[in-house]
Amino acid sequence: MFDSVPLPDDSKLSESIRKTMIELPPANIFRLLAMMPNVLEAYLSFAKSLYSGEFDPMLRQMAMLRIAYRIPSDYFINMYVPTCKALGATEEELQAIQSTKVTGSSEEIKFLCKVADEIALDGNLSEEVFQEFYQRYPVQEGTKFLMILSAVCMAGRLTNAVRLPLEKVSPMEGRSKFFKQ
């Protein structure tokens, strides 16, 4: 048997998927999804549509990192820490969002971490957080943001379930533009 789901090498991928993989960060999550070409294409399209919009990229990534800490998903922690740094997060902010109770960060980050906590741990938003969230954010952008956090939960749980190995160097090092689309 194996310790983690075996990832396909390039020789096992179709020509069109190999071309797609060249355009992506060298992340094991993409190689995992490449085993299912229709899933990879749908996932990339889905992700691209979610990353477009008005939500501040750093705040979005910080909330995604919070989800990764709360699941926990070492795979996505490894991916999101360098991305948050590249987008301007300070070491103090990164330390704050990995603690059980977020302190020392902006009120916005603290609130978004509370949203992330409820989604990751409860699978829902409390009435209080729901009301405050939609007072702060327009319905369309807010709902898109909640979809992103929910997708990170799903993907984080998948990486844990298949025991997806971490890359030696985060595939997101120096790739903040990948998330600004």
C-alpha positions in Angstrom: 0.0 0.0 0.0 1.1 3.7 0.2 1.4 6.4 2.8 -0.4 9.0 0.6 -2.3 9.0 -2.6 0.2 8.6 -5.4 0.5 11.7 -7.6 0.8 11.2 -11.3 4.0 12.2 -13.1 3.9 14.1 -16.3 4.0 10.9 -18.4 0.6 9.9 -17.0 -1.1 13.2 -17.9 -2.6 14.2 -21.2 -0.8 16.8 -23.3 -3.5 19.4 -22.6 -3.2 18.8 -18.8 0.6 19.0 -19.0 0.2 22.4 -20.7 -2.2 23.6 -18.0 0.2 22.4 -15.3 3.1 24.4 -16.7 1.0 27.6 -16.1 0.3 26.7 -12.5 2.4 26.9 -9.4 4.2 23.6 -8.9 1.7 22.6 -6.2 0.8 19.0 -5.3 -2.8 20.0 -5.0 -2.9 20.7 -8.7 -1.1 17.4 -9.5 -3.6 15.6 -7.3 -6.5 17.2 -9.2 -4.7 16.5 -12.6 -5.6 12.8 -12.0 -9.2 13.9 -12.7 -8.9 16.3 -15.7 -12.5 17.5 -15.6 -12.2 18.2 -11.9 -8.9 20.2 -12.4 -10.5 22.3 -15.1 -13.6 22.9 -13.1 -11.6 23.7 -10.0 -9.4 26.2 -11.8 -12.4 27.9 -13.3 -14.2 28.0 -10.0 -11.1 29.4 -8.2 -10.5 32.0 -10.8 -14.1 33.3 -10.6 -13.9 33.4 -6.8 -10.6 35.3 -6.8 -12.0 38.0 -9.1 -13.7 40.8 -7.3 -13.4 43.6 -4.9 -12.3 41.9 -1.7 -8.9 42.9 -0.4 -6.5 40.1 -1.5 -4.5 40.3 1.8 -7.5 40.1 4.0 -8.9 37.3 1.9 -5.6 35.3 2.2 -5.4 36.0 5.9 -8.9 34.6 6.4 -8.0 31.6 4.2 -4.9 31.0 6.4 -7.0 31.2 9.5 -9.2 28.4 8.0 -6.1 26.3 7.4 -5.0 26.7 11.0 -8.5 25.9 12.3 -9.1 22.7 10.2 -6.0 22.2 10.6 -4.4 21.7 7.1 -0.6 21.8 7.2 -0.7 21.7 3.4 -2.6 25.0 3.1 -0.7 26.6 6.0 2.5 25.9 3.9 0.9 27.5 0.9 -0.8 30.5 2.5 1.9 31.8 4.9 4.2 32.9 2.0 1.3 34.3 0.1 0.2 36.4 3.0 3.7 37.6 3.5 4.0 38.5 -0.2 0.7 40.4 0.0 2.0 42.5 3.0 1.1 40.6 6.1 3.4 41.3 9.0 4.9 38.6 11.2 2.8 40.0 14.1 -0.4 39.5 12.0 0.6 36.0 11.0 1.4 35.1 14.7 -2.0 36.6 15.8 -4.1 34.6 13.4 -2.6 31.3 14.3 -3.4 31.7 18.0 -6.7 30.5 19.4 -7.9 34.0 20.2 -6.9 36.6 17.7 -5.5 39.7 19.3 -3.2 42.5 18.3 -4.5 42.7 14.7 -6.8 45.1 13.0 -10.5 44.9 13.9 -11.1 43.8 10.3 -8.7 40.9 10.5 -10.1 39.9 13.9 -13.6 39.9 12.6 -12.7 37.9 9.5 -10.9 35.4 11.7 -14.1 35.0 13.7 -16.0 34.4 10.4 -13.3 31.8 9.4 -13.5 30.1 12.8 -17.3 29.7 12.6 -17.1 28.3 9.1 -14.2 25.9 9.9 -15.3 24.8 13.3 -19.1 25.0 13.1 -19.8 24.8 9.4 -22.1 27.8 9.8 -22.3 31.5 10.9 -23.9 32.4 14.2 -26.8 34.9 13.8 -24.7 37.7 15.3 -21.8 37.1 12.9 -24.1 36.6 10.0 -25.8 40.0 10.6 -22.6 41.9 11.2 -20.9 40.3 8.1 -23.7 41.4 5.8 -23.7 44.9 7.3 -20.0 45.2 6.5 -20.0 43.6 3.0 -22.3 43.8 0.0 -24.3 40.6 -0.5 -22.6 39.5 -3.7 -19.0 40.1 -2.6 -19.7 38.8 0.9 -21.3 35.6 -0.4 -18.3 35.1 -2.7 -16.0 35.5 0.2 -17.9 32.9 2.2 -17.8 30.6 -0.8 -14.0 31.0 -0.8 -13.7 30.1 2.9 -16.0 27.2 2.4 -13.9 25.9 -0.5 -10.7 26.2 1.5 -12.4 24.0 4.2 -13.3 21.4 1.5 -9.8 21.5 -0.1 -8.1 21.4 3.3 -10.1 18.4 4.4 -9.3 16.7 1.0 -5.5 17.3 1.4 -5.7 15.8 4.9 -7.8 12.8 3.8 -5.4 11.9 0.9 -2.4 12.7 3.0 -1.1 15.1 0.4 2.6 15.6 0.9 4.0 19.1 1.5 6.4 20.4 -1.1 10.0 21.1 0.2 9.5 24.8 -0.7 6.1 26.3 -0.7 4.9 26.5 -4.3 3.5 29.9 -3.5 6.9 31.5 -2.7 7.0 34.7 -4.7 3.6 34.1 -6.4 1.3 36.7 -4.8 0.1 37.7 -8.3 -1.5 34.3 -8.7 -4.0 35.3 -6.0 -4.7 38.9 -7.2 -6.6 37.8 -10.3 
